[in-house]
């Protein structure tokens, strides 16, 4: 699960000690430090949500919703990792337009920045801006888009960053490929078979990956899910195929459509 920033603080306060984490620099989605110095952790879109009777109304339970990436090309090991992350973060047939809680946004010209009320857990009453396939909060999207967005629009210090499906993919792909961001070459670790180690490494950032404080019904299956989607990505690479057309980048302000 990812970290959120709430407007009553776009977050959930970390009042519980988290399990032992790898000795890596925390990523933007998993940690936000406010001016008061308080480190905040967030509630993922894939956390189980309850109705008024205490029954589950949303929780990912299968791999049927593992949509292919919109982005063409790239390292199949990192592509499979991206799909694995979204298996626990969004797990939806149309993940790119997903808001926390299951609602959708229509305009991809920028991050939707819509603060959705958190309906359960310690942040009940707060709200989160988590959105898209990788459940970026607004502040983290801006932070990472400044580094990795392929097509920023603007000049000098003022830029807008399209939140189109391909751009969501491109930013995450570049981030995961940046060994300085994680302290390791993630692709090489994956090629060495260290899938669980990589998920552990990323858990302070996406804390639904099985080693954070927000595990869900998909978390324990993520290593197997990774192997499943890796075979798909390797097969596509061998066949010279691509995962999906680049329509999003060509028209970043389009409506949600099939995303």
N, C-alpha and C positions, 0 to 999 in steps of 0.2 A: 504494500500500500504506500501511497505517497504522502508527502507532507503537505499540509494545507496552510494557507494564511487566512485567518478569519477577520472580519471587520470588527467584531466585538473582540476582535483579533481574528483573522481568517485562519484559526488553528485550534488545536486541542492542546491544552497545557500538559506538559510531561510531568505529572505528579507521581507517576509510578516509575520505579527503576526499570530500565529496559534490560533484556538479557545481554550477555557478553557480546560485544560487537568486535568486528575485525579492526585492527589498528590502522585505519585509513582515514583520510580527510573526509568528513561528512559531505555528502552531495547536497545540491540545492533543494531537491524535492523532499529529502528526509529531515532537514534541519533548517530552521529559520531563527536567526538571532535578532531580537528586537533591540531598540536603543537602550532599553532598561537592562539588557544583558540576559534576558530570560530565553532559554532555548525551548522551542516548541516542537512538539510532534503532532502528526495529524492523523485523521481518520480516513481510511481509503474508501473509495466508491464500492469496493467489493466486500466491505465489512457487512455482516448480516444486519439487516434492517428489520425492525419489528413493527407490526401494526398495534392497534390499541389493545388487542387481546393477547399480545405477547407472541404472536405467531410470526414466523419468518415470512417476509414478503419479497425479499431479494437476496440472493446469494448465488454466485456462479458455481455450477456443479459439473460441467462437462466441457469437453474441448470442441463441441460442435460450433461454437461461436468464434473460433480462431480465424478471423478474416486474414487474407493475405495482405502484405504491405502494399500501399499504393506506390511507394518509391521503387523505381527500377534499379537493378544492378546492385553491386556491392558484395562484400564478404558474406558468404552464406552462413558462417558461424555467428556473426554479429546480427544478421537478419533474423536468424532463429532465436537469438537471445531477445531481440526486440519483441517478437511475437510471444515469447514466453513471459516477458514482463507484463504485456498487456493481457495475458491469460488470467492473471490475478488482479490486475488493476482495473480493467474495463470489462473484459469477457463478454463481448456483445458483437452481433453480426455487423453492426454499423458503429464501430467504436470511435470514429474520429469526431462525431458530433455529440458525444455523450457528456452530460454533466453529472456531477455527483448526485446519487439518488435515482438516476435513470431518466431524467428529463433530457431534452435535446435543445441545441442551439442551431440557428440557421445561417448565420453570417460568419464566413471564414476569413473575412478581411483582416481580423485581428483576434487576439484571445478574447473570449466573450466576457470575461471579468464579471460574471454574475455570481453573487454570493448566495448560495443555496443553504437554507437552514439545515443544520445537522440534527438528525432525528433520534439518535441514540448515542449512548456512551458518555464519557466524561465531558465532552464538548457540547452536550445537549444545550440548545439555546444559542450557540454560536453559529457561524456559517462558514462555508468554504467556497473558493472559486475554482476548485479542481475541475478540469475539463479535458476532453480529448482522449485519444487512445492511451496516452501515458499519464493521464490525470495531472497535467501541469497546473499548478496554481499560477496566478497572474505574475507574481513577483519572480518566481523561478523561471517561467517562460521568458520573461524579459531578460533575466540574467543570462540564461543559456543561449537565447536567440542573438544577443549581442556578440557572442563568441562564434556561433556556429550557423546562423541562418544564412542560406545561400543567396537570398534576394531581399535584403533590407531596402525599404523605401524611405527616402528622406535625404537630409544633408547635414553635414557637420555633426552636432550632438543630438539631433532630433531624427529618430527613425521609427517607422512602424514595421511590424513584423507579421506578415501573413500567417494565419493559423490554418492554412489549407492542409488537407491530409498529407500531401507529399512533403510539405514543409515541417509538419510534426515529425514525420519519419526522418527527414534529413537532419534536423537538429539533434534528435536522439541518436541517430547513427553516428554523427560526427562526435558527439559527446562520448559515446561508448568506445569509439576508436581513439580517443585522446588518452594515451597512457599516462600523461602528466596529471590528468584529472583524477585517475584512479590509483596511480602508483604502480600499475601493472599493465601489460599488454593483454587485454581481455581475450582477443581473438586467439592468441597463442595458448592461453590457459584453457580455452574451450577446445582447441585442437588437441591439447594434451589430455583431454577427458576430465578436466577439473570443473565440471558443471556446478556441482554443489558448492565448491569453493567460490566460484564467481557469483552465484546467487547470494552467498553469505557476504561477500564483499559489497554487493549492491544493496543489501538489506537496510543499512542506515538511510538510504535514499528512497527506495521503494520498499517499505516495511511490511508488505504482504508477501514477500518472497520466501517466507518460511523460517526466517531467523530473526525477525523483528517482533514488535509487540502487536501487530495487526494481522496475524495469520487468518486465513479463511479456508473454505472447503477445497480450494484449488491448490493451496500452498504445498501440501505434502506431495502432490503429483507433478510439481513443476519440473524436476529432473527428467521424468518420463515424457512430459509434454515437450520439453526441449528436444529430446532425441527424436520424437515423432516429427516435429516441424523441421528439424535439421535435415532429415531424410528428404522431405519435400523440397527444401531449399537447395540441397545438393543435386537432386534430380533435375530441378529447373536449370541450375548452372550447367550441368552436363548436356542438357538439351538445348542450351542457348536461349531458354525462355526467360520472360520477365514476369513479375508478379501481377502487375496491373498497369493500365495506361496512366500517363502523367497528366491527366486532365486537370487536376487540382492546381498544379503550378501554373498552368496556362491561363487559368481563370480563378485566382485566389479569392475573389469576392463572391463566388457562386453560392447558391443555396445548398442545403445539406444533401439533397439527392440520395444517392446510395451509400453515403458515408456515415 
